[in-house]
Amino acid sequence: MDAAQPLRGLGPKSRAQLSALGVHSLSELRAHDAVALYARLKQQWPGASINLLYALIGAQDELDWRVVARQRRTELLLRLDDLGLAPK
């Protein structure tokens, strides 16, 4: 990942998973739909939690993942449900 553009809220494991999918910088992360990217990550790493989705959006928007979870939880859960990925 770009050292000049850290991905806020994403730790080493998440960054490594993104890197494995070809996402290496903030600009590359922003070029993706976060839900679609989360779906790809979930295929590779089934244990990925919904908090990772919140963190992806938080990194894209430079927000804390908890803010994303509070503000967009229902919308994101509905989108995940449409994809068959909503947590149970």
Steps between C-alpha positions, in 0.01 A plus 500: 500500500608856445689618804397856409132400506442266791177306502336622814358223716644208302759288673780290351279195442232699317763681293658166407162363394436808287845473350428140401204636301715765331401795718819669615413866557228732620427608144461136394273434798286800410466368144301201633148467631563404863216244511622326184855501633380360834317223310826410324688502830230286661540242221874475569474530879158376620574611856505869400252686720268783411734728692740459207235649271458793736878541509525494119244778472664685787836484323344620174327792672765561769254423779519277803335164423269544800358817346430308181337220700272745681405706196471236227436167673147441370584598143806277494324203660229523234761504224674200655167321532441551127835326440430222748779626725308653791628380836268263684 
